[in-house]
Amino acid sequence: MPQVSDIRLMVRAEQPVLSARIKVSYNNLEGMFARKREEALSLLRKTGVYMTDVPFIIYYDFMNLDMYDLDVEFCFPVSCLMEGNEGVQPRVIPQSKVVHCLFKGDYDEMDYLYGEMTSWMMQKGYEPEGTAYEYYYRRKEEPYDDRLTKIVLPVKS
């Protein structure tokens, strides 16, 4: 089973990020993410600010994804709010209640865990807010079985 942690509820602290929200097809997602990551890293090198965690992607309306027109936000967590540029803009992701779980394996096999997490939320009396965050702890080039992803689902307040 690729689920490698329990499904848990927690309060996530606010997080400053450099981000870029775009619409992109699934086939172009990886390339666009790599470009935006390089833009963010280039900006960070100039300022001396460091990333505080791995990059992540916010999928808007994750329950009704259009694989040809994904509404996503590439986020690069930073230690403080800072100036952006035309490619990546600063913002603060507010504190929120979330449900999270770790997944190990091929990205194409994560659907079942989204279902499990959503069911867990409903059983506990919570409702998904509608976005999904995926934190990528291994690169896509890693063997399928070694990819580690944290899935975070914000809870409606």
N, C-alpha and C positions, 0 to 999 in steps of 0.2 A: 504494500500500500504506500503510495507516494506522499501521504500526509505524514509529516514528521513531528508535529506538535499538536497539543490539544487546541481546540477552538476556545479562545478566551476573550473576555470583555475587559477593556481598559480605557483610561482617559489618556489621550495622546496630547502632549504639550504642544503649544504653538510652535511653528517651525518657519524661520525665514528661509526662502529659497530664491534661486534664480530659475525662471521658468519660461516656457514658450508653449502657448496653447495653439494647436493647429488642427486642421482636418486632413487626414491622410488615409490612404488605403492600407490594409494589412500588409500587402506585399512591399510597400515602401516604408513601413514603420521602422524597421531596424536601421535602414540607411539614414532616415531623417533623425532618429534618436542619436545615432553616432555623430552626425553633423552638429546637432544642438549641444551635445556633450562636449565636443571639441571647442565650440564657441564659448561655453561656460568655463571650461578649463583655461582657455586662453585669457579670458577676463580675470580669472582668479590668479593666474600667474603674475599678472601686472599689478595686482592689488595686495598680494600677500595674504589674502583671506583663504581659508581652507574649507573644503567640504567636510561636513560633520557626520555623514552617513553615505550609503550608496545612493546613486540616482534612482529615481522611481518614475513611473508613469501613472497619471490619473486617467482612468477611462470614464468619461461622462456617459450617463445612461447605460451602464453596463448590462442591464437586463434586456436591452433592445439594441445590441450593437449591430451596426451596418458595416460589415467588413470592407466595403468599398469606400466608405466615407466615415471613418472613425473620428470622433471628437475626443482628442487627447491633450493632455498637458504634460510635457516633459519637465521634471523637477530635479533640481540639483541643490540639496540642502546645504546651507552655509551657516557659519557661526554668528553672523550679524547681517542685518539689512544693509544692503550696499547698492551702489549704482549699477545699472544694467547697461545694455546697448540695444541696438535695433534687433538683435537676434534673440536675446534673453532678457527678461524684465524681472526686477525684484518684486516680491510680494511675501506676505506672511500667511501661512496656512494656519487658521485659528485652532485653538484647543478644541477637542471634540471627543465624544465617546465613540469608540470603535470596537469592532470585533476583528480579531486577527488570527492567522494560522500560517505555519510554514509548510511549503510544498517542495518535494524533491523529485525531479524528473522533467520530462519533456513538456514544454509549454502547452502543446496540443492536448495534454491529458488533464489540464487543470479544471475543466468544466465541472466535473463531479464534485470537486471541493467547493466551488462556488455554490453549488446546490446544497451541499452539507452545511455550509456556513449560514446560508439564508434560512434553511430549515431550523438550525440551532437558534438563530435570532428569533424567529417566529415562536418557537416553543418557549422561549424565555420572556416573551412579551415585547420584543423589540421589533422595529421595522427598519429595513435598509433605507438609507438616505438616497441612494441611486447612483453614487459614484463608487468606483473600485480603484484601489491603489495597489500597484505591484512593484515591490522592491526587488531588484535583481542582484543577488549576491554572487552569481557566477555568470560569465559571459556566454553568449549563444554558441561560441565555438567549443565550449566544454562538451564532453560527452553527455548525451541526453540524460543518463542516469545520475549525473553529478550536478545538474542545474538546481540551484536553491533559490526559491522565490518566496518572499513574505507577501501574503495577500491581506489587505486591510480594507474592511467595509465600514464606513462611517454609519452611525446609528442616527435615525431621525430624532430630533429633540422635541 
